[in-house]
């Protein structure tokens, strides 16, 4: 009896130990009782009845990433290319995930491939290469709606690679090379244009400055000549004034006249014209003095 009791206790302990489960954080378990859905275990300690309850499915509730292999797609302009996508999803309902669809990951992969083909079929090649955000948004919306009955929440879809055929790649490279060369020629032409404009502006400024310098030099020369003439006239007038103030008589004027003829005779001139009436010289000097006085007044 003691042995039987010990065996029973051991069996009961083993049964209890094997039917106690601890569900960790971000995990859940689906429990079936007699083959039917019974409950979902969340985080914590749980006990199930032996031989009656069983754990139908264990799953992680963390966000997961599926990197699907490249899929062949055909664009609207009949270009075949390979595109691979990355899907970020999360299980939101353990019961629906367990009983909603057979092999959820396989179903999600096939759904992603067909959705991608439908979207790319409405786009041309250039649109496909430049509309990744549009493709990502449409795919996420469609996949999220389709996987909702499966207890799956699609958070984000990203187009990872777009691989067009080699002939298309070569044509695109030639087009890009031609575009770069065109931009280079435009930049060179713009540089030459700016250089010509700057050279012309420099010549224009140089011509303007040179003209202004010549104008200023002419003005200064004219001012100098005018001042020189003015100084000569002032000196002449001053000399005449001094003669008048000295009250020179006719004998002095005659003497000055003779001295002037003496200087003229000692010069280098080959001909000297002497007035017939030497006394007229004194009259001439007197007339000059009178004209100067009247001019000054």
Order of alpha helices (4+ residues) and beta strands (2+ residues): alpha-beta-beta-beta-beta-beta-beta-beta-beta-alpha-alpha-alpha-alpha-beta-alpha-alpha-alpha
